[in-house]
Amino acid sequence: METLSKGQRLPLANLVPDGVLQVGVAAQGLALDVACFGLDAAAKLSDERYMTFFNQPRTPCGGVEARAGGGGDMAEFALQLARLPAGIDRLVVTASIDGGGVMSQLQSGHVRLQAGGRELARFAFAGSDFAQEKAVMLAEIYRKDGGWRCMAVGQGFNGGLDALVRHFGGEVDQAAPAAATPAAASAVMQAKINLEKRVEREAPQLVSLVKQAGVSLQKVGLSEHRAKVCLCLDISGSMGRLYKEGLVQRFAERILALGCKFDDDGEIDVFLFGKNVHHPAPMALSNCNTYVGQAITRHPLEGDTRYGAAMQAIRAFYFPDKAGGERTRPVAAELPVYVMFVTDGGTSDQATTEKQLRWASNEPIFWQFMGIGKGRKSKSKFLAAFADSDFPFLEKLDELQGRLVDNANYFSVSSPDEHSDAELYDLLMTEYPGWLKLARGQGLLR
């Protein structure tokens, strides 16, 4: 038997002598509903009949069958992988809480693979692995190079069953009662229009970006994370070439794609700053193709650059109780705010900017600064010491003292399109997951 850790994979070739693989799930301390989702190559439940649970115990092909648990398991699935149609690319075993409670109350649990009376592998989990989640994706069995493999997942979802529904491509009807059982989840799967279809219809150029953003989020365990996204753009005169050549437009589309993974309204808030601060209408799927050009036409490039003024306006918008002023005690919110702050130069209000960042550390808002210039950010501190930087102040902000939590990150690029989509989204998630943990620990997120 092999003991799997989170993310570890196991090839299944030649391990299932009678063609039947059993997946057993056990848990102590909570009542859980267990389900198996049959997903297509896009990891979506394109055929609702391939959601297997106690109320729909068998797929049409007979490839997945829910059974009463045996040998200490609370639930079991018998899998005959050869029977699955080509359109089913992976099977994901999930568990959600039946009734009240959160996953941190779980005493212990496991998911195990068996074949021919022999246990092949086991993945153990416990409440200490989770916090306020109400559902968890336990294991995934997927096609690879003509065969099948199994991966231990252990990814929790704060939104419970609703989060699982959204993750697999459904849209939760907010007007309907909260789903509490797999049967209710099956009904919710009959979504009206999900965001993915909106992207395909209204902004097809974003389809691959949204998928790539999802890959990067999955790497850091944020596939089901929800947040508001704000893009803050420098409109000082020195940015003119970047706007003229369409580089800012393309970068903004990449951030909108991230917003489509973090929220389901298909838009992001935008602020522009130079000498003044402007807050145009959001960038949305419906207007994204020409958004930046139209924004610059309404708000032409201007002299001066004031980070602090822009940060104050953003804080006042999301947390109006202080109007962007001093905050010395933590304030909590349901959703964090992720701010993508783009500039190509220094600021004339450094003292104000430092105050804003310190005050904002008491709010659930994360600042991702990106400097467009040569910068000095390097993975090698030794090499970085020999390079001049266009952004010494941004580097200072990244390490600023006197904050409740470290609420900012900084990197520089020579051009907005320097990195591939995959590299960019990975960069954007360098420090944000760690900040989320700190923010929860300080009571900034409910």
N, C-alpha and C positions, 0 to 999 in steps of 0.2 A: 504494500500500500504506500502511496506517496502522499505526503502532507503538503498541501498547496498554500502558498501565501498570496496575498492580494496582488493581482496582476500576473501571477505565474501561469504558464500555459502547459498543457499536457496533450501530446498527439494521441489520437484514439485508434489509429490504424493497428490492426491485429490484436486489439485488446477486447473485442466483443465477439467471442467465438460463436454464440448462438444468434447473433444479429440483434439482440435486445440489450439496451443499456438502461439501467435504472438510476434515476436521480432521486435521492431521498433527502428530505429536509426535516430537521428537528429544531425545537426551540423550547426554552424553559423561562417562565416569568411573564410571558405575554401570549395572548391569543392572536395568532397570525393567520391570514388568508394567503395561500400560496397559489401562484399562477405561472404558466409558461407561455410566453409570447413567441409566435413564429413570425419572423420579420423578413422583409425582402432585402435586396442588396443595399438599399438606402437606409437600412435599419428602421423601417416603418412597418406598421401593421396594416398592410395593404388589403388583407383579407381577414375580416373579423372572425371568421370561423377558425382561425389558427390561434386564437386566444383560448387556452385550455385551462379549466378550473373545475370545481365541483359541480357547477351548474351547466357546464359544457365540457364533458369529460373526455371527448375524443375528437381529433381532427378528421376531416372528411377522408383523408388518405389512410388513416390509421397509424400514421407515423408517430403521433404523440397521444398517450392515454393516461389520464389521471386515475390513480388508484389509492385505496386506503393504505396508509403507511404501515410498514412492518419493521421489525427489528429495532424498535425504539424511535422510528421516524414518524412524524405527524402527518406527512404527506409524501407521495411518491409519484413519479412519472415514469412510464415505460416508453422508451424511445426506440423506434425502428427507423434509423436515419435513412436507410436505402429507400424507404417508401415516400419520403418527403419530396414534393415536386421541386423542380429546378428553381422556381421562384422563391422558395424559402431558403434564405441564405444563412440564417442563424436562429437559434433558440435561446431565449433569455428567461431564466428562472427568477421570479421575484417573490417578495413577501411584503405584505402590508398589514398594519395593525387593525384588528377587528375591535372597534370601540375606542375608548380613551387610552391614553398612554403615549409614550415616546420610546424610541429604540434604546435610549440610554438605560431604561428600566429592565432591559433584557438581561437575564442571568447568564445564559449561554446558548449556543446553537451551533449547528453544523449543516453543511450540504455535502453529500457524498455520492460518488459514482460507483456503481456495482455492475458486474457482468458475470454470468455463469456462476453465481454464488460466491464471487470473490470481490472484495472491495478494492477498487483501483486507486482511488484518491479521496481525500477529505479536506474540506476547507472549514475551519472553525472560526466562529465570530462570537462576540460578547457585547454587552451594553457599553463597555469602555471604549469600543470602536466608534461609537456614535454619540450624538447629542440630542437635539430636538427632532430628529427625523422620525417620520411615521411610516416610511416604506424603505425598502432596500432592494437593490439589484444584486442577487447573490452570485450567479454564475452564468456564463455564456458559452454555448457550444456553436461553433461556426465552421464554415467551409474554408479550407486553405489548401491550395496546391492539389486539388483533386481528392482530398481527404477531409477529415473532421478533426477539430481540436477543441479542447475545453479550457476556459480561462476562469480563474477565481476573480470576482469583481469586488463585492462588498461595498458598493457605492450607495450611500443613503440619500434620501430625498426629503427635504423639509416639508414639502407640500403633500406628503403622503400619496394616496392613490391618484389624486389630481395631477401631481407632478409626474407620475408614471405615465398617465394618459397623454400628457403633453409631450413627454420625452419620446413616445412611440408614434407621434404624429397626429394625435387627436387634439381637439379643442374643447376644453371644458365649458359647458354652458353655465355661465354664472347665475342664470335665473333659476336653474334647477337645484334641488337640494344637494348638499355635498355628498359625493359618492362615498360609501363606506364599505362596500363589498365588491368582489370581482364582478358580480352580476351587474351592479350599477355601473362599474367601469365599462362593461361591454356596451351598455346603452349609450354611455357618453362617447364611445368611439364613433358613433354616428355623428360626426362633427359637421357643422354647417360649412365653414370655410376656414381652413387652418392657415397659419402665417406662411407656411412653406408654399402653398398654392398661390398665395398673394404675391410672393416674391417672383415666382415663375411667370405670373401673368403681368405684373406691373413693372418689375425691374429684373428681367432675366439675366442681366449682366452681373447681378449680385448672387446668383445661385451658387456658383463655385466658391465665392467668398464666404457665404454663410456656412457652407459645409466645412470649409477650412477653419473658420473660427470655431466651429463645433469640435473639430479634432483637437485644437489647442486647449479648449475648455475641458474636454474629457481628460486630457493628460493631467490636469491639476484638480480633477474631481469636481468641476463646476458645471457639468452638463445641464443640470437642472437649476442652476443659480439664477436668481432674479435680481435685477438692478436697473436703475435709471442711468442712461448714458447721455453725457453732455460733451459736445465738441466745441472747444474754445480756440478761435483762430486769430492770429496776429494779422492785422491789416495795415501795418506800417508800410511806408513807401518801398522799403527794401525788399518786400515780398512780391513786388510787381511781376518779376519774371516767372516766379512759381505759379502765380495765378494765371498769367497769360498762356503759359505752356500746358495748362490743364493738370499740373501735378497736384495742386491742392484739391481739385475736384475729384481726382481718382483716389486720393488719400481719404477724403471725406466719405466716399462710397465704401471704403474698407471699414471705416468706423461705424457707418450705418449698418453694415453686415453684422458687426459685433453686437450692435444694439438689437438686431433682430434675434440674436441668440439670448440676450439678457432680458428682453421684454417682448411682449406679444402685440404691441400696438403699431409696429412697423415704422417707427420714427425715433429721432433723437433731437434733443434740444441743442441749439447753436447760439453761441455768443461770439461777437467780433470785437476786437479791441485794438486801439492805437492810442491816440490822444483821448478819445472818448470810448465808451462801451455801448454796443448796440446788441439788441436781442431780437433778431428776426424770427419769423415763424419757424417751426421745427422743420428739419430735413426729413422727408417721408418717402415711402416707396413711390408715391404718386407724383412727387416733384423733384426726385433726386437727380434726374438726368441733366438738368441745367441749373441745379440749385446754387452752386457756388458763384457762377457767373452772374446770375440775377441778384444774389446778395451783394456782390461787389458793385454792381450797377447802382443799387439803392444806397449803398454805403461805400463810397469810393475810398481808396487808400488814403491814409492821412499820416501826418508827422507824429513823432513821439511813440513810445511804447510803455504802457503802464500795466504791469502784471497785477499789482495790488488792486487797482480799480476794477479789473475784470473779475478777480477772485471775490471781491466784495459783492459785485452784482450777482454772481452765481450763487453765493451763499444766501444772499437776500431772497433770491428767487425760490430756492429749495427750502430754506428755513427762515421764513419772514418774521418770526417773533423777535429776532435781534437785528433785522434789516442789515445784515452783514457786519454788525458791530462786534464788540468784545463779547466773548463767551468763555466763562471760567469753569462751568460745570457741564458734564456730559448730557447730551440730549439724544433720545432714542427715536428710531423710525423703523418701519417695517422693511423698507427697501433702502439699500445703500445707493449712493450716487458715484458713478465712475466718470471722472472728468479727464478727457484727452486734451491737453493744453499744448498748443503748437506755436512756436515762435522762432524767429531767425536772429534775434539779437537780445541785448540786455534791456533792463528796465530803468526808468527814471524815478521809480518810487520804491526803492529797495526796502526802506524801513517799513512802509505800509505793507509790502508784500510779506515780510517776515511776520508782522503782527497777524495778518490774515491767515497765514499757514498755521501759526500757533493757535489762534482762536478756532480755526476749522478742525483742529485735532480733537476737539470736543464734540464734533458732529460726525455722522456717518457718511463722510464724503472723502473719496480718495483722489489724489491729484497725480496724474501721469504726465510729466513734463517731457516734451520732445524738442530738442534744439536742432535746427537745421543749419549746419555748419560743420566745421571739422571736429569740434568737441574734444573731449579727452577721456570719455568713458571707455575703459578697456577691461577685459577679463583679467589682464595682467596688471596688477598695481605697479609692478616694477617698470613695465613699458609705459604706463600712463604717466609716470613721473617725468618722462623725458619729452612729453608732448605738450605743446601749448593748447589752450582751450579758448574757444569763443564764448564759453558759457560758465565762467567761474562762479557766477552768482547762482545759477541753477544747481551746480555742484554743491554749493553751500546749503541751498534749500534742502537738498537730498539728505543732508546730515544735520539739519538744524536742531539745536538743542531747545529744551523748554516746552516740548509738546507732550500731550497726554499719551499719544501713540505715534509711531512713525507712519504718517499719512501721505507720503509722497514718494515717487520714484522718478528717476531721470535717465534718459539716454539721448545720444545725439546721432544724427544721420547726416551724410553729405547731401542727400536729396530725399524728398518724401518717398521716392520709389526705390531707394537703395536696397531694401530687403524684399525677399519674396513674401507672398502672403503668409505662408507657414511661419517663416522667421519673424515677421512682424507680430502676428498674433501670439507667438510664444514670448516675444519681448514684452508685450502688453500685460502678460500674466506673470511676470517675474516676481513682483512683490505683492500684487493685489491679493492672492490667496492668503498670504501671511497676515496682511492687514485685516482681512475679514476675521481671522481668529482673534487678533488683538482687539478689534472693535467689539466683538461679542463678549470678550472677557471684561471689557470696560463698560458694558451695558449700552453701547451705541446702537445695537441692533436688537430688535425684539424677536 
